[in-house]
């Protein structure tokens, strides 16, 4: 069984900062198919506007958002309610720090 990869699904036009879903899939085409129904329902994203990005950092923290049973079974799925940074309310490849904020917000605080 191939290991699931993590993808961010989002509207190409609006950008990933506006609305995004976390997708566990084997490849980008599969991720798009799995994530689009939720993007369409939540944000009205047309199929042609749906985009996915393979995530390669912060996988351990992002994987905590997965459905544990589906993840253990290697079943593709989409997560809408992803834990976000309490400061900027975004999620992505910069993992949470000791205070719970993302790596970007920690860099901004130190400036």
Secondary structure, 3 states (H helix, E strand, C coil): CCCCEEEEEEECCCCCCCCEEEEEECCHHHHHHHHHHHHHHHHCCCHHHEEEEEECCCHHHHHCCCCHHHHHHCCCEEECCCCCCCCCCCCCCCCECCCCCEHHHHHHHHC
